[in-house]
Amino acid sequence: AGAPALAAAANEHTRVVAYDPQADSPAAILAQARDALAGQTAASIGLATHGQPGSFALTEGITVSAGSLATPEAATFWQGLAAMLGEHGRIDLSRAEGVLALDQRSWAAALPRFS
């Protein structure tokens, strides 16, 4: 499983970016996502990673939960990710291995912008 399986299952409108949660920083993950989009916006951005109920591990040292979202590093990451979304884009979260999937076609409910 992991990035190779996700890439194989992805449709032609999906860009799969695998990152190393033990080595990559949130800024590096954002840079990889920007590169994959090549100036386009995404209909949705899905993060699949590991974690405990109510949280997930973005990287080795950063666990995302309701309590950690207000930290400056987390706010910068989520604002950067939200900036890559189209007008009605969304961010989907699931627990698996460190993979970021960018889907440029499947639109859904609007994600409120972080301010």
C-alpha positions as CSV (number, residue, x, y, z in Angstrom):
1,A,0.0,0.0,0.0
2,G,1.0,3.6,0.3
3,A,2.0,6.1,-2.5
4,P,2.5,3.5,-5.3
5,A,-0.9,1.9,-4.8
6,L,-2.6,5.3,-4.6
7,A,-0.8,6.5,-7.7
8,A,-1.9,3.3,-9.6
9,A,-5.5,3.8,-8.5
10,A,-5.7,7.5,-9.3
11,N,-7.5,8.8,-12.3
12,E,-5.9,11.0,-14.9
13,H,-7.0,14.2,-13.1
14,T,-5.3,13.3,-9.9
15,R,-1.7,14.2,-8.9
16,V,-0.2,12.0,-6.2
17,V,2.6,13.5,-4.2
18,A,4.4,11.2,-1.7
19,Y,6.2,12.8,1.1
20,D,8.5,11.5,3.9
21,P,6.7,12.3,7.2
22,Q,10.0,11.6,9.0
23,A,12.1,14.0,6.9
24,D,9.8,16.5,5.2
25,S,8.7,19.7,6.8
26,P,5.3,21.3,6.3
27,A,6.9,23.9,4.1
28,A,8.5,21.1,1.9
29,I,5.1,19.4,1.6
30,L,3.5,22.6,0.5
31,A,6.3,23.1,-2.1
32,Q,5.8,19.6,-3.5
33,A,2.0,20.2,-3.7
34,R,2.6,23.6,-5.5
35,D,5.0,21.9,-8.0
36,A,2.4,19.1,-8.7
37,L,-0.3,21.7,-9.4
38,A,2.0,23.7,-11.7
39,G,0.0,26.9,-11.2
40,Q,-3.4,25.4,-11.3
41,T,-5.9,25.2,-8.4
42,A,-7.3,22.0,-6.9
43,A,-10.9,21.0,-6.5
44,S,-9.8,19.0,-3.5
45,I,-6.7,18.1,-1.6
46,G,-6.6,14.9,0.3
47,L,-4.2,14.1,3.0
48,A,-3.8,10.4,4.0
49,T,-1.6,9.8,7.0
50,H,-1.4,7.9,10.3
51,G,-2.6,9.0,13.7
52,Q,-4.9,8.4,16.7
53,P,-8.6,9.0,16.8
54,G,-9.2,12.7,16.7
55,S,-5.8,13.5,15.2
56,F,-3.3,12.5,12.6
57,A,0.4,12.9,12.2
58,L,1.3,15.3,9.4
59,T,5.0,14.8,10.0
60,E,7.1,12.9,12.5
61,G,7.0,15.9,15.0
62,I,3.7,17.5,14.1
63,T,0.4,15.9,15.1
64,V,-2.7,17.7,13.9
65,S,-5.6,17.9,16.3
66,A,-8.2,20.6,17.3
67,G,-5.8,21.8,19.9
68,S,-2.8,22.1,17.6
69,L,-4.4,24.0,14.8
70,A,-3.8,27.4,16.4
71,T,0.0,27.1,16.4
72,P,1.8,29.4,13.9
73,E,3.4,26.5,12.0
74,A,0.0,24.7,11.6
75,A,-1.8,27.9,10.6
76,T,0.9,28.6,8.0
77,F,0.5,25.1,6.6
78,W,-3.3,25.1,6.4
79,Q,-3.4,28.6,4.9
80,G,-0.9,27.5,2.3
81,L,-2.9,24.4,1.5
82,A,-6.2,26.4,1.3
83,A,-4.6,28.9,-1.1
84,M,-4.1,26.0,-3.6
85,L,-7.8,25.3,-3.7
86,G,-10.3,26.5,-6.3
87,E,-13.3,28.6,-5.2
88,H,-15.3,25.7,-3.9
89,G,-12.4,23.4,-3.0
90,R,-12.1,21.1,0.0
91,I,-9.5,19.4,2.1
92,D,-10.1,15.7,2.9
93,L,-8.3,14.0,5.7
94,S,-7.8,10.3,6.2
95,R,-5.4,8.1,8.2
96,A,-3.1,5.9,6.1
97,E,0.6,6.6,5.2
98,G,2.1,9.9,4.2
99,V,0.5,10.7,0.9
100,L,-0.9,13.9,-0.5
101,A,-3.4,13.6,-3.3
102,L,-4.5,16.6,-5.4
103,D,-7.7,16.1,-7.3
104,Q,-8.5,18.8,-9.9
105,R,-12.1,17.7,-10.8
106,S,-14.2,16.4,-8.0
107,W,-15.8,19.5,-6.4
108,A,-17.8,19.3,-3.2
109,A,-18.7,21.5,-0.2
110,A,-16.8,24.8,0.1
111,L,-14.0,24.9,2.7
112,P,-14.0,28.1,4.7
113,R,-10.8,30.0,4.1
114,F,-8.4,30.4,7.1
115,S,-7.8,34.0,7.9
